[in-house]
Amino acid sequence: MSVADEIAAELDDLHAGETSPGMAAVCRDLARAIDGTDAPTAKAVAARELRSIMSDLRKLAPVGEKGDAVDDIAEQREKRRAAARAATDA
């Protein structure tokens, strides 16, 4: 996958188009610029700016309702409890 594809996917996950549409558009442009050049200096400059803006967007992203480490632990705990209940019922 290209840098532009990866950035677009991450922007969708962050809901950046809803929270910061202008910054999301700049990220897409920078990612396309990285994909469109072979000049190492140009890639480095664009990557530095892209990294900075993506960091800001991650901080602004809404907190997800599911999928963090606490949810993973709770889900695994529930699976263990269900398995223990099934073992005692059998």
VMD Tcl script that builds the backbone (N, CA, C; Angstrom):
set m [mol new atoms 270]
animate dup $m
set s [atomselect $m all]
$s set {name element resname resid chain x y z} {
  {N N MET 1 A 0.831 -1.186 0.000}
  {CA C MET 1 A 0.000 0.000 0.000}
  {C C MET 1 A 0.875 1.250 0.000}
  {N N SER 2 A 0.319 2.287 -0.551}
  {CA C SER 2 A 1.051 3.543 -0.601}
  {C C SER 2 A 0.892 4.299 0.716}
  {N N VAL 3 A 1.722 5.303 0.891}
  {CA C VAL 3 A 1.625 6.153 2.074}
  {C C VAL 3 A 0.257 6.822 2.099}
  {N N ALA 4 A -0.215 7.267 0.951}
  {CA C ALA 4 A -1.517 7.937 0.879}
  {C C ALA 4 A -2.638 7.001 1.319}
  {N N ASP 5 A -2.571 5.744 0.918}
  {CA C ASP 5 A -3.594 4.775 1.327}
  {C C ASP 5 A -3.562 4.528 2.828}
  {N N GLU 6 A -2.369 4.386 3.375}
  {CA C GLU 6 A -2.229 4.136 4.815}
  {C C GLU 6 A -2.717 5.333 5.633}
  {N N ILE 7 A -2.361 6.528 5.195}
  {CA C ILE 7 A -2.788 7.732 5.898}
  {C C ILE 7 A -4.303 7.891 5.800}
  {N N ALA 8 A -4.866 7.631 4.634}
  {CA C ALA 8 A -6.322 7.739 4.477}
  {C C ALA 8 A -7.034 6.779 5.423}
  {N N ALA 9 A -6.512 5.565 5.553}
  {CA C ALA 9 A -7.122 4.587 6.455}
  {C C ALA 9 A -7.032 5.056 7.904}
  {N N GLU 10 A -5.887 5.582 8.294}
  {CA C GLU 10 A -5.742 6.049 9.668}
  {C C GLU 10 A -6.624 7.273 9.925}
  {N N LEU 11 A -6.732 8.167 8.961}
  {CA C LEU 11 A -7.597 9.330 9.118}
  {C C LEU 11 A -9.054 8.899 9.294}
  {N N ASP 12 A -9.457 7.871 8.572}
  {CA C ASP 12 A -10.817 7.355 8.734}
  {C C ASP 12 A -11.009 6.783 10.138}
  {N N ASP 13 A -10.019 6.038 10.624}
  {CA C ASP 13 A -10.100 5.469 11.974}
  {C C ASP 13 A -10.183 6.557 13.040}
  {N N LEU 14 A -9.502 7.657 12.810}
  {CA C LEU 14 A -9.479 8.763 13.767}
  {C C LEU 14 A -10.687 9.692 13.625}
  {N N HIS 15 A -11.494 9.481 12.592}
  {CA C HIS 15 A -12.620 10.372 12.286}
  {C C HIS 15 A -12.137 11.800 12.102}
  {N N ALA 16 A -10.967 11.929 11.510}
  {CA C ALA 16 A -10.343 13.246 11.342}
  {C C ALA 16 A -11.117 14.134 10.381}
  {N N GLY 17 A -11.806 13.545 9.425}
  {CA C GLY 17 A -12.608 14.346 8.505}
  {C C GLY 17 A -13.732 15.078 9.197}
  {N N GLU 18 A -14.181 14.516 10.330}
  {CA C GLU 18 A -15.257 15.140 11.091}
  {C C GLU 18 A -14.715 16.156 12.096}
  {N N THR 19 A -13.616 15.813 12.750}
  {CA C THR 19 A -13.101 16.669 13.810}
  {C C THR 19 A -12.200 17.785 13.292}
  {N N SER 20 A -11.408 17.506 12.275}
  {CA C SER 20 A -10.463 18.494 11.738}
  {C C SER 20 A -10.302 18.286 10.232}
  {N N PRO 21 A -11.309 18.665 9.462}
  {CA C PRO 21 A -11.262 18.379 8.022}
  {C C PRO 21 A -10.103 19.051 7.290}
  {N N GLY 22 A -9.736 20.237 7.699}
  {CA C GLY 22 A -8.631 20.933 7.036}
  {C C GLY 22 A -7.307 20.229 7.261}
  {N N MET 23 A -7.062 19.844 8.511}
  {CA C MET 23 A -5.812 19.142 8.825}
  {C C MET 23 A -5.783 17.778 8.130}
  {N N ALA 24 A -6.935 17.130 8.046}
  {CA C ALA 24 A -6.999 15.836 7.364}
  {C C ALA 24 A -6.665 16.001 5.883}
  {N N ALA 25 A -7.161 17.064 5.275}
  {CA C ALA 25 A -6.868 17.319 3.863}
  {C C ALA 25 A -5.383 17.573 3.645}
  {N N VAL 26 A -4.764 18.307 4.549}
  {CA C VAL 26 A -3.324 18.573 4.442}
  {C C VAL 26 A -2.548 17.262 4.554}
  {N N CYS 27 A -2.969 16.397 5.461}
  {CA C CYS 27 A -2.301 15.097 5.606}
  {C C CYS 27 A -2.393 14.286 4.324}
  {N N ARG 28 A -3.560 14.285 3.708}
  {CA C ARG 28 A -3.722 13.544 2.451}
  {C C ARG 28 A -2.802 14.110 1.369}
  {N N ASP 29 A -2.718 15.429 1.289}
  {CA C ASP 29 A -1.841 16.066 0.295}
  {C C ASP 29 A -0.373 15.731 0.556}
  {N N LEU 30 A 0.034 15.784 1.819}
  {CA C LEU 30 A 1.428 15.455 2.156}
  {C C LEU 30 A 1.738 13.993 1.831}
  {N N ALA 31 A 0.806 13.111 2.118}
  {CA C ALA 31 A 1.023 11.691 1.823}
  {C C ALA 31 A 1.153 11.472 0.318}
  {N N ARG 32 A 0.316 12.152 -0.464}
  {CA C ARG 32 A 0.434 12.031 -1.930}
  {C C ARG 32 A 1.763 12.609 -2.412}
  {N N ALA 33 A 2.228 13.674 -1.761}
  {CA C ALA 33 A 3.519 14.275 -2.133}
  {C C ALA 33 A 4.654 13.294 -1.853}
  {N N ILE 34 A 4.571 12.583 -0.740}
  {CA C ILE 34 A 5.594 11.579 -0.418}
  {C C ILE 34 A 5.590 10.482 -1.467}
  {N N ASP 35 A 4.411 10.022 -1.841}
  {CA C ASP 35 A 4.307 8.967 -2.854}
  {C C ASP 35 A 4.755 9.445 -4.230}
  {N N GLY 36 A 4.599 10.742 -4.483}
  {CA C GLY 36 A 4.853 11.256 -5.824}
  {C C GLY 36 A 6.263 11.713 -6.104}
  {N N THR 37 A 7.158 11.590 -5.149}
  {CA C THR 37 A 8.522 12.066 -5.392}
  {C C THR 37 A 9.543 10.988 -5.031}
  {N N ASP 38 A 10.674 11.075 -5.676}
  {CA C ASP 38 A 11.803 10.194 -5.354}
  {C C ASP 38 A 12.927 10.964 -4.672}
  {N N ALA 39 A 12.743 12.274 -4.507}
  {CA C ALA 39 A 13.770 13.109 -3.884}
  {C C ALA 39 A 13.766 12.884 -2.372}
  {N N PRO 40 A 14.856 12.362 -1.834}
  {CA C PRO 40 A 14.900 12.061 -0.398}
  {C C PRO 40 A 14.644 13.266 0.496}
  {N N THR 41 A 15.161 14.418 0.120}
  {CA C THR 41 A 14.972 15.616 0.935}
  {C C THR 41 A 13.504 16.023 0.957}
  {N N ALA 42 A 12.861 15.985 -0.182}
  {CA C ALA 42 A 11.443 16.342 -0.249}
  {C C ALA 42 A 10.601 15.364 0.561}
  {N N LYS 43 A 10.934 14.083 0.470}
  {CA C LYS 43 A 10.207 13.082 1.254}
  {C C LYS 43 A 10.392 13.327 2.751}
  {N N ALA 44 A 11.601 13.637 3.152}
  {CA C ALA 44 A 11.882 13.855 4.572}
  {C C ALA 44 A 11.117 15.058 5.106}
  {N N VAL 45 A 11.084 16.134 4.346}
  {CA C VAL 45 A 10.375 17.340 4.784}
  {C C VAL 45 A 8.879 17.057 4.890}
  {N N ALA 46 A 8.322 16.417 3.869}
  {CA C ALA 46 A 6.888 16.102 3.888}
  {C C ALA 46 A 6.563 15.130 5.018}
  {N N ALA 47 A 7.416 14.136 5.226}
  {CA C ALA 47 A 7.187 13.154 6.287}
  {C C ALA 47 A 7.230 13.818 7.663}
  {N N ARG 48 A 8.141 14.746 7.858}
  {CA C ARG 48 A 8.240 15.438 9.140}
  {C C ARG 48 A 6.956 16.213 9.428}
  {N N GLU 49 A 6.469 16.922 8.438}
  {CA C GLU 49 A 5.235 17.693 8.611}
  {C C GLU 49 A 4.038 16.759 8.798}
  {N N LEU 50 A 4.012 15.686 8.029}
  {CA C LEU 50 A 2.912 14.724 8.140}
  {C C LEU 50 A 2.884 14.101 9.535}
  {N N ARG 51 A 4.040 13.719 10.028}
  {CA C ARG 51 A 4.123 13.128 11.366}
  {C C ARG 51 A 3.608 14.108 12.418}
  {N N SER 52 A 3.967 15.360 12.306}
  {CA C SER 52 A 3.544 16.378 13.262}
  {C C SER 52 A 2.026 16.561 13.251}
  {N N ILE 53 A 1.455 16.678 12.079}
  {CA C ILE 53 A 0.010 16.889 11.983}
  {C C ILE 53 A -0.747 15.643 12.431}
  {N N MET 54 A -0.258 14.454 12.056}
  {CA C MET 54 A -0.925 13.217 12.485}
  {C C MET 54 A -0.886 13.093 14.004}
  {N N SER 55 A 0.187 13.518 14.622}
  {CA C SER 55 A 0.271 13.487 16.077}
  {C C SER 55 A -0.811 14.367 16.694}
  {N N ASP 56 A -0.996 15.545 16.131}
  {CA C ASP 56 A -2.042 16.440 16.615}
  {C C ASP 56 A -3.423 15.835 16.407}
  {N N LEU 57 A -3.634 15.211 15.258}
  {CA C LEU 57 A -4.943 14.609 14.984}
  {C C LEU 57 A -5.236 13.445 15.929}
  {N N ARG 58 A -4.212 12.681 16.269}
  {CA C ARG 58 A -4.419 11.576 17.219}
  {C C ARG 58 A -4.858 12.105 18.572}
  {N N LYS 59 A -4.315 13.243 18.970}
  {CA C LYS 59 A -4.702 13.840 20.251}
  {C C LYS 59 A -6.129 14.364 20.218}
  {N N LEU 60 A -6.577 14.810 19.053}
  {CA C LEU 60 A -7.918 15.370 18.910}
  {C C LEU 60 A -8.988 14.319 18.634}
  {N N ALA 61 A -8.571 13.104 18.354}
  {CA C ALA 61 A -9.517 12.051 17.981}
  {C C ALA 61 A -10.462 11.746 19.139}
  {N N PRO 62 A -11.727 11.492 18.815}
  {CA C PRO 62 A -12.666 11.127 19.872}
  {C C PRO 62 A -12.280 9.783 20.479}
  {N N VAL 63 A -12.569 9.643 21.747}
  {CA C VAL 63 A -12.253 8.401 22.450}
  {C C VAL 63 A -13.207 7.331 21.961}
  {N N GLY 64 A -12.657 6.211 21.560}
  {CA C GLY 64 A -13.470 5.109 21.082}
  {C C GLY 64 A -14.207 4.424 22.211}
  {N N GLU 65 A -15.341 3.843 21.881}
  {CA C GLU 65 A -16.127 3.144 22.883}
  {C C GLU 65 A -15.638 1.724 23.096}
  {N N LYS 66 A -14.941 1.178 22.140}
  {CA C LYS 66 A -14.477 -0.192 22.241}
  {C C LYS 66 A -13.134 -0.309 21.555}
  {N N GLY 67 A -12.324 -1.229 22.023}
  {CA C GLY 67 A -11.101 -1.512 21.318}
  {C C GLY 67 A -9.835 -1.151 22.056}
  {N N ASP 68 A -9.938 -0.559 23.250}
  {CA C ASP 68 A -8.712 -0.242 23.951}
  {C C ASP 68 A -8.275 -1.429 24.809}
  {N N ALA 69 A -7.170 -1.284 25.491}
  {CA C ALA 69 A -6.596 -2.388 26.268}
  {C C ALA 69 A -7.528 -2.836 27.381}
  {N N VAL 70 A -8.223 -1.915 28.002}
  {CA C VAL 70 A -9.149 -2.278 29.083}
  {C C VAL 70 A -10.281 -3.141 28.543}
  {N N ASP 71 A -10.801 -2.792 27.376}
  {CA C ASP 71 A -11.846 -3.604 26.770}
  {C C ASP 71 A -11.337 -4.997 26.427}
  {N N ASP 72 A -10.109 -5.086 25.941}
  {CA C ASP 72 A -9.532 -6.389 25.611}
  {C C ASP 72 A -9.414 -7.268 26.850}
  {N N ILE 73 A -8.963 -6.681 27.946}
  {CA C ILE 73 A -8.822 -7.440 29.190}
  {C C ILE 73 A -10.198 -7.891 29.686}
  {N N ALA 74 A -11.172 -7.011 29.651}
  {CA C ALA 74 A -12.523 -7.359 30.099}
  {C C ALA 74 A -13.116 -8.467 29.238}
  {N N GLU 75 A -12.880 -8.392 27.947}
  {CA C GLU 75 A -13.391 -9.421 27.039}
  {C C GLU 75 A -12.746 -10.772 27.326}
  {N N GLN 76 A -11.444 -10.793 27.537}
  {CA C GLN 76 A -10.761 -12.049 27.850}
  {C C GLN 76 A -11.215 -12.599 29.193}
  {N N ARG 77 A -11.431 -11.731 30.158}
  {CA C ARG 77 A -11.912 -12.165 31.476}
  {C C ARG 77 A -13.288 -12.818 31.336}
  {N N GLU 78 A -14.176 -12.208 30.549}
  {CA C GLU 78 A -15.505 -12.773 30.349}
  {C C GLU 78 A -15.439 -14.134 29.649}
  {N N LYS 79 A -14.528 -14.280 28.703}
  {CA C LYS 79 A -14.348 -15.577 28.030}
  {C C LYS 79 A -13.901 -16.637 29.031}
  {N N ARG 80 A -12.967 -16.279 29.917}
  {CA C ARG 80 A -12.505 -17.244 30.931}
  {C C ARG 80 A -13.634 -17.632 31.869}
  {N N ARG 81 A -14.430 -16.655 32.275}
  {CA C ARG 81 A -15.549 -16.942 33.178}
  {C C ARG 81 A -16.578 -17.831 32.495}
  {N N ALA 82 A -16.871 -17.555 31.232}
  {CA C ALA 82 A -17.831 -18.373 30.497}
  {C C ALA 82 A -17.310 -19.806 30.362}
  {N N ALA 83 A -16.016 -19.939 30.109}
  {CA C ALA 83 A -15.438 -21.277 29.987}
  {C C ALA 83 A -15.483 -22.011 31.335}
  {N N ALA 84 A -15.245 -21.292 32.417}
  {CA C ALA 84 A -15.300 -21.905 33.757}
  {C C ALA 84 A -16.731 -22.330 34.086}
  {N N ARG 85 A -17.718 -21.488 33.734}
  {CA C ARG 85 A -19.115 -21.853 33.972}
  {C C ARG 85 A -19.501 -23.080 33.158}
  {N N ALA 86 A -19.046 -23.120 31.901}
  {CA C ALA 86 A -19.360 -24.260 31.051}
  {C C ALA 86 A -18.722 -25.536 31.600}
  {N N ALA 87 A -17.528 -25.425 32.156}
  {CA C ALA 87 A -16.837 -26.593 32.698}
  {C C ALA 87 A -17.537 -27.103 33.963}
  {N N THR 88 A -18.069 -26.224 34.774}
  {CA C THR 88 A -18.742 -26.662 36.009}
  {C C THR 88 A -20.143 -27.164 35.721}
  {N N ASP 89 A -20.769 -26.694 34.653}
  {CA C ASP 89 A -22.116 -27.157 34.278}
  {C C ASP 89 A -22.065 -28.529 33.614}
  {N N ALA 90 A -20.957 -28.898 33.056}
  {CA C ALA 90 A -20.860 -30.155 32.292}
  {C C ALA 90 A -20.555 -31.335 33.161}
}
mol reanalyze $m
mol bondsrecalc $m
mol representation Tube
mol addrep $m
